[in-house]
Amino acid sequence: MEIKAKRTLVKSAPELWELADDLARLEAWMGGFVGASAPVTVEITKRIPERCIVWRSAGTGEARIQVALAESGFGTSVEITASGEDAGTSANDALERLLDELGSPDRRPFRAG
């Protein structure tokens, strides 16, 4: 089973890459995709900084997720492709949540200057 989700986000590729290039986050996203209640150990199989990252589940069952970034007008086009035999019934929802997380504004604590 392969599913895709695509959205243009109002963030730069470097901002999105900072979020996507995080092992703990990749493991949490994989857990959501396969319907696990906890993060799933993953292995990164392809990494092109600020362009593409691909990872797969490192345990039983084969699940794979790819996030591709491309400049698009005033933002960045984000395309997620995921496949796996163990994908949970809410796999489409998991990809939409992943896009929501990537697109959400950064919340940084106020710092007095």
FIBAMI-679389 format. One line per field, with one value per residue: residue number from 1; x, y, z of N, C-alpha, C, O in turn. Coordinates in steps of 0.1 Angstrom, whole numbers, plus 2048, in hexadecimal, padded with zeros to 3 digits. Each point is the difference from the previous one (the first is absolute). Example, Ala and Ser with C-alpha at 12.3 -4.5 7.8 and 13.67 -1.06 7.14 Angstrom:
<sites>
n	(1; 2)
n.u	(884; 7F2)
n.v	(7C7; 80B)
n.w	(84E; 7F2)
ca.u	(7F7; 809)
ca.v	(80C; 80B)
ca.w	(800; 800)
c.u	(809; 7F8)
c.v	(80C; 80B)
c.w	(800; 808)
o.u	(80A; 805)
o.v	(800; 80B)
o.w	(807; 801)
</sites>
This chain:
<sites>
n	(1; 2; 3; 4; 5; 6; 7; 8; 9; 10; 11; 12; 13; 14; 15; 16; 17; 18; 19; 20; 21; 22; 23; 24; 25; 26; 27; 28; 29; 30; 31; 32; 33; 34; 35; 36; 37; 38; 39; 40; 41; 42; 43; 44; 45; 46; 47; 48; 49; 50; 51; 52; 53; 54; 55; 56; 57; 58; 59; 60; 61; 62; 63; 64; 65; 66; 67; 68; 69; 70; 71; 72; 73; 74; 75; 76; 77; 78; 79; 80; 81; 82; 83; 84; 85; 86; 87; 88; 89; 90; 91; 92; 93; 94; 95; 96; 97; 98; 99; 100; 101; 102; 103; 104; 105; 106; 107; 108; 109; 110; 111; 112; 113)
n.u	(808; 7F4; 80E; 7EE; 813; 7ED; 815; 7F1; 816; 7F2; 809; 80F; 80A; 80A; 7F1; 7FB; 80F; 7FF; 7EF; 803; 80C; 7ED; 815; 808; 80A; 816; 80E; 805; 80F; 815; 809; 807; 815; 811; 7FF; 814; 801; 80C; 80E; 802; 806; 80E; 7F8; 812; 7ED; 7F4; 814; 7EC; 814; 7F3; 807; 812; 7EB; 812; 7EA; 80F; 7ED; 803; 7EB; 7F3; 801; 7F2; 80E; 7F1; 813; 7F0; 813; 7EE; 816; 7EE; 813; 7F9; 809; 7EA; 804; 7F5; 809; 7EC; 813; 7EA; 814; 7EB; 810; 7EE; 80F; 813; 800; 807; 7F2; 80E; 802; 7EC; 7F3; 806; 7F7; 7EB; 7FE; 803; 7EF; 7F0; 804; 7FE; 7EB; 801; 7F0; 811; 803; 801; 80D; 7EF; 807; 802; 7F7)
n.v	(7F4; 808; 80A; 80B; 80B; 80D; 808; 810; 7FD; 808; 7F1; 809; 802; 814; 810; 801; 80C; 816; 808; 807; 812; 7F5; 7FB; 80F; 812; 7FF; 802; 815; 80B; 7FB; 80A; 815; 802; 7FD; 816; 807; 7F0; 7F3; 80D; 809; 7ED; 812; 7FC; 80C; 805; 80F; 806; 80A; 802; 800; 7EB; 7F7; 7FA; 7F2; 7FB; 7F4; 7F6; 806; 808; 7F9; 7EF; 7FE; 80C; 80A; 80B; 809; 808; 805; 805; 80D; 808; 80F; 808; 801; 7F0; 7F3; 7FC; 7FD; 7F5; 7FC; 7F7; 7F8; 7F6; 7F4; 7F0; 80A; 804; 810; 7F8; 801; 7EE; 7FA; 7F4; 7EA; 7F7; 7F8; 7ED; 7EE; 7FA; 7F3; 7EA; 7F3; 7FA; 7EE; 80E; 80A; 7EE; 816; 7F4; 806; 80C; 7FF; 813)
n.w	(800; 7EF; 80F; 7F8; 804; 7FC; 804; 7FB; 802; 810; 7F2; 80E; 7EB; 7FD; 7F9; 7EA; 7F4; 803; 7F3; 7EB; 801; 801; 806; 80F; 7F7; 7FA; 812; 806; 7F5; 805; 812; 7FD; 7F8; 80E; 805; 7FB; 810; 7F2; 80B; 7EB; 80A; 802; 7EB; 808; 7F3; 809; 7F6; 7FC; 808; 812; 803; 80A; 804; 802; 804; 80C; 7FB; 815; 802; 811; 7F2; 7EF; 80D; 7F1; 808; 7F3; 807; 7F4; 7FF; 802; 7F7; 810; 7EE; 807; 7F1; 80F; 7EC; 809; 7FB; 805; 802; 7FE; 80B; 7F8; 803; 808; 7EA; 80F; 80F; 812; 7F2; 7F8; 80D; 7FE; 7EE; 802; 80B; 7F3; 7F2; 809; 803; 7EE; 7FD; 80E; 807; 7F6; 80D; 7FB; 80C; 80D; 7EF; 816; 7F6)
ca.u	(7F8; 808; 7F7; 807; 7FA; 808; 7FB; 809; 801; 807; 80D; 80B; 805; 808; 7F8; 7FA; 80A; 804; 7F6; 7FF; 80D; 800; 7FD; 7F5; 7F4; 7FE; 7FB; 7F2; 7F8; 7FE; 7F7; 7F3; 7FD; 7FD; 7F5; 806; 7FD; 80C; 809; 806; 80E; 801; 80E; 7FF; 806; 804; 800; 805; 7FD; 7F6; 7F9; 7F9; 804; 7F9; 803; 7F7; 7FF; 80C; 7FB; 7F8; 7F7; 808; 7F9; 80A; 7FA; 809; 7FC; 807; 7FE; 804; 7FC; 7F3; 7FB; 803; 802; 806; 7F7; 804; 7F9; 803; 7FC; 802; 7FB; 803; 7F6; 7FA; 7FA; 7F4; 7F4; 800; 80D; 7FE; 7FF; 80D; 808; 7FA; 805; 80E; 800; 7FC; 80C; 80A; 7FB; 7FC; 80A; 809; 7FD; 80D; 7FE; 804; 80D; 802; 80D)
ca.v	(80C; 80C; 80C; 80D; 80C; 80B; 80E; 80B; 806; 80D; 7FF; 7FD; 7F2; 7FE; 7FF; 7F3; 7F6; 7FF; 7F8; 7F3; 7FA; 7FE; 7F2; 7FD; 804; 7F6; 7F4; 803; 800; 7F2; 7FA; 805; 7FA; 7F1; 7FE; 7FC; 809; 805; 802; 7F3; 802; 802; 802; 809; 7F9; 80B; 80D; 80B; 80C; 80A; 7FB; 7F3; 7F6; 7F4; 7F7; 7F4; 7F9; 7F7; 7F4; 7F8; 807; 809; 80D; 809; 80D; 809; 80E; 808; 80F; 808; 80E; 801; 80D; 806; 7F6; 7F3; 7F5; 7F4; 7F5; 7F4; 7F3; 7F6; 7F3; 7F5; 7F5; 802; 80D; 800; 805; 80F; 804; 80C; 80A; 802; 808; 80E; 805; 803; 80D; 80A; 802; 807; 80D; 808; 80B; 7FD; 807; 802; 808; 80E; 804; 80E; 803)
ca.w	(800; 7FF; 801; 7FF; 805; 7FB; 804; 800; 80D; 800; 807; 7F7; 801; 80C; 80C; 800; 801; 80E; 807; 7FA; 802; 80F; 802; 809; 7F8; 7F6; 806; 804; 7F3; 7FB; 809; 7FC; 7F3; 801; 80A; 80D; 80A; 804; 7F5; 7FA; 7FC; 7F1; 7FA; 7F5; 7F4; 7F7; 807; 7F8; 809; 7FC; 7F4; 801; 80A; 7FF; 80B; 801; 80D; 802; 807; 7F8; 7F6; 7F8; 7FD; 7FB; 7FE; 7FA; 800; 7F6; 801; 7F4; 800; 7F9; 802; 80D; 80A; 7FC; 7FD; 808; 7FB; 808; 7FB; 80A; 7FC; 80B; 802; 80D; 802; 807; 7F9; 800; 7FA; 7F9; 80B; 805; 7F7; 801; 80D; 7FE; 7F9; 809; 809; 7F8; 7FD; 80C; 803; 80B; 80C; 807; 80C; 7FF; 806; 801; 7FA)
c.u	(809; 7F6; 809; 7F8; 809; 7FA; 80B; 800; 807; 80C; 80B; 804; 80A; 7F8; 7FA; 80A; 804; 7F6; 801; 80D; 802; 7FC; 7F4; 7F2; 7FD; 7FA; 7F1; 7F7; 7FE; 7F6; 7F1; 7FB; 7FC; 7F6; 806; 7FE; 80D; 809; 805; 80E; 801; 80F; 7FE; 807; 805; 7FF; 807; 7FC; 7F7; 7F8; 7F7; 806; 7F6; 804; 7F6; 801; 80B; 7FB; 7F9; 7F7; 808; 7F7; 80B; 7F9; 80B; 7F9; 809; 7FC; 804; 7FA; 7F3; 7FB; 805; 802; 808; 7F6; 805; 7F7; 805; 7FB; 803; 7FB; 803; 7F4; 7F9; 7FA; 7F3; 7F4; 800; 80D; 7FE; 800; 80D; 809; 7FB; 805; 80E; 801; 7FC; 80B; 80B; 7FC; 7FD; 80B; 809; 7FC; 80D; 7FD; 804; 80C; 801; 80E; 808)
c.v	(80C; 80C; 80C; 80B; 80C; 80D; 80A; 807; 80D; 800; 7FD; 7F2; 7FE; 7FE; 7F2; 7F5; 7FE; 7F8; 7F1; 7F8; 7FD; 7F2; 7FD; 804; 7F6; 7F3; 802; 800; 7F2; 7F8; 804; 7F9; 7F1; 7FE; 7FB; 80B; 807; 802; 7F2; 803; 800; 800; 80A; 7FA; 80A; 80D; 80A; 80D; 80A; 7FC; 7F4; 7F8; 7F4; 7F7; 7F4; 7FB; 7F6; 7F3; 7F7; 808; 80B; 80D; 80A; 80E; 809; 80E; 807; 80F; 806; 80E; 801; 80E; 806; 7F6; 7F4; 7F6; 7F4; 7F5; 7F4; 7F4; 7F5; 7F3; 7F6; 7F7; 802; 80D; 7FF; 806; 80F; 805; 80E; 80C; 803; 809; 80E; 806; 804; 80D; 80C; 804; 808; 80E; 809; 80B; 7FB; 809; 801; 809; 80E; 803; 80F; 804; 808)
c.w	(800; 801; 7FF; 806; 7FC; 804; 7FE; 80D; 800; 80A; 7F6; 801; 80C; 80D; 801; 801; 80E; 808; 7FB; 803; 80F; 802; 809; 7F9; 7F6; 806; 805; 7F4; 7FB; 809; 7FC; 7F3; 801; 80B; 80D; 80A; 805; 7F3; 7FB; 7FC; 7F1; 7FC; 7F4; 7F4; 7F6; 807; 7F7; 807; 7F8; 7F3; 802; 80B; 7FF; 80B; 800; 80E; 801; 807; 7F6; 7F7; 7F9; 7FE; 7FC; 7FE; 7FA; 801; 7F6; 801; 7F2; 801; 7F8; 803; 80D; 80B; 7FA; 7FE; 807; 7FB; 808; 7F9; 80A; 7FB; 80B; 801; 80E; 803; 807; 7F8; 7FF; 7FA; 7F9; 80A; 806; 7F7; 801; 80D; 7FF; 7F8; 809; 80A; 7F9; 7FE; 80B; 803; 80C; 80C; 809; 80C; 7FE; 808; 801; 7FB; 809)
o.u	(809; 7F5; 80C; 7F4; 80D; 7F4; 80C; 7F5; 80A; 800; 7FD; 7FD; 7FF; 804; 7FF; 7FD; 802; 804; 7FF; 7FF; 80A; 7F4; 7F7; 7F6; 7F4; 7F7; 7F8; 7F5; 7F5; 7F8; 7F7; 7F4; 7F6; 7FC; 7F8; 7FE; 800; 7FD; 801; 803; 7FA; 809; 7F7; 80C; 807; 7F6; 80C; 7F5; 803; 7FA; 7F5; 80C; 7F4; 80C; 7F6; 809; 803; 809; 803; 7FC; 80A; 7F6; 80B; 7F4; 80C; 7F5; 80C; 7F4; 80A; 7F5; 7FE; 7F9; 80C; 7FE; 808; 7F8; 80C; 7F4; 80C; 7F4; 80B; 7F6; 80A; 7F4; 7F5; 7FE; 7F7; 802; 7F9; 804; 809; 806; 803; 807; 808; 803; 805; 809; 806; 803; 805; 808; 7FE; 80C; 7FB; 7FD; 804; 7F8; 80A; 802; 800; 80A; 80B)
o.v	(802; 800; 800; 7FF; 7FE; 801; 7FC; 804; 801; 807; 7FB; 7F9; 7F6; 7F8; 7FA; 7F6; 7F5; 7F8; 7F7; 7F4; 804; 7FC; 7F8; 7F8; 7FC; 7FA; 7F7; 7FB; 7FD; 7F9; 7F7; 7FD; 7FC; 7F4; 7FB; 80C; 809; 7FB; 7F7; 80A; 7F7; 802; 7FE; 7FB; 7FD; 803; 7FF; 804; 804; 808; 7FF; 7FF; 802; 7FF; 801; 802; 7F9; 7F7; 7FF; 80B; 805; 7FF; 7FF; 800; 7FF; 802; 801; 803; 7FD; 802; 7FA; 802; 802; 803; 802; 7FD; 7FC; 800; 7FD; 7FF; 800; 7FF; 802; 804; 7FB; 804; 7F8; 806; 805; 80B; 808; 80A; 80B; 808; 80A; 80C; 80A; 808; 80A; 80C; 80A; 809; 80C; 7FD; 7FA; 80C; 7F6; 80A; 803; 7FB; 806; 7F8; 804)
o.w	(808; 7F9; 803; 800; 800; 800; 802; 805; 7F8; 80A; 7F5; 80A; 806; 808; 80B; 807; 805; 809; 808; 801; 805; 7FE; 7FC; 802; 7FE; 7FA; 7FF; 800; 7FC; 7FC; 800; 7FF; 7FA; 802; 808; 7FD; 809; 7F6; 808; 7F9; 7F9; 808; 7F8; 801; 7F7; 807; 7FE; 7FF; 7F5; 7FA; 7FD; 803; 7FF; 803; 7FA; 808; 7F6; 801; 7F4; 803; 805; 7F9; 806; 7FC; 803; 7FD; 801; 801; 7FA; 805; 7F6; 80A; 802; 80C; 7F7; 809; 7FF; 800; 801; 7FC; 805; 7F9; 808; 7FF; 802; 80B; 7FC; 7F5; 7F7; 804; 801; 7FE; 803; 805; 7FF; 800; 805; 804; 800; 802; 806; 800; 7FE; 7FE; 809; 7FE; 805; 7FF; 7F9; 80B; 7F6; 802; 7FC)
</sites>
